[in-house]
């Protein structure tokens, strides 16, 4: 086997840790790649009913090559594996160099073109779950400089195989994406801003604590039978439009859904920012049904916003203090009293702020500060 009992125990412990902490898979796979002296590893759990990946983790993967390989060769590989797995012993590793017949290897484009492009000459595949609903596998690849897999590496893989299968099965039963959302929910709950995840119809998939409280108060956003709606008609239209564009992965999303005003003209601005999730890696980290994350600053930090605006427009310290008071909801007289300066001085500072920022009304100044403020 080539490794000590202590090393083997460490590998197995690292594997089991992944059942409740999916983020650890990359480290565990890296340890296995090192122990087996191979090039890379890829773990995948697929929902066969909907042809979607529930879990995918890799180590040492050339992402550009892997993307190209998936686009061109996955159907061929899937068809071949489907024929093999039906009769293959689940406690045995399948090694291309040993178990794939010359006839099947000859003319296989995924070997002659796909593997060759990455310099891989052998793959060891562990079949973890095989059913009409689920397929899970762990594949190790060896580079031409390493040679094909030998008895020692195959023995180690077969020792680890049942532990990996147990971990992936537990993750599947628990729904590994739900676990990751639980961890993510804790992070979202720690944010001061409200965060809501919504699907293509605007249905609320998840709301952090601030968002839940905001929905309960029903001042700016509403929960209408589980669907997110803005209180203002104009905001509802823009918010709905942005969510639909996010669902369609439309490039126009870049022009809408940023700083959607949820409050009236006579109130301190409350803005929503729509982050598309339908494309890219973020969607898998959140919830597959979610196409957008809506961030809302319900209670902006006046000092943070004032300093951000001051940095952007080169305001003086005195002007920044006046601005912070105004952003906190004070009127001119209240700002003068709080800062212990005359009302005329406050007005002078405000006129200077107007000149530097290019706005002419306090309401526009508040809106400008809110737009510059990052949603998180």
Buried (B, 14 or more C-beta within 10 A) or exposed (E): BEBEEEBBEBBBEBBBBBBBEBEBBBBBBBBBBBBBBBBBBBBBBBBBEEEEEBBBBBBBBBEEBBEBBEEBBEEBBBEBBEEBBEEBEEEBBBBBBEBBEEEBEEEBEBBEEBBEBBBBBBBBBBBBBBEEEBBBBBBBBBBBEBEBBEEEBBEBBBBBBBBBBBBBBBBBEBEBBEBBBEBBBEEBBEBEBBBBBBBBBBBBBBBBBBBBEBBEEEBBBBBEEEBBBBBBEEBBEBBBBBBBBBBBEBEEBEEBBBBBBBBEEEBBBBBBBBBBBBEEEEBBBBBBBBBBBBBBBBEBBBBBBBBBBBEEBEBEEBBBBBBBBBBBEBEBEBBBBBBEBEEEBBBBBBEBBBEBBEBEEBBBBBBBBBBBBEBE
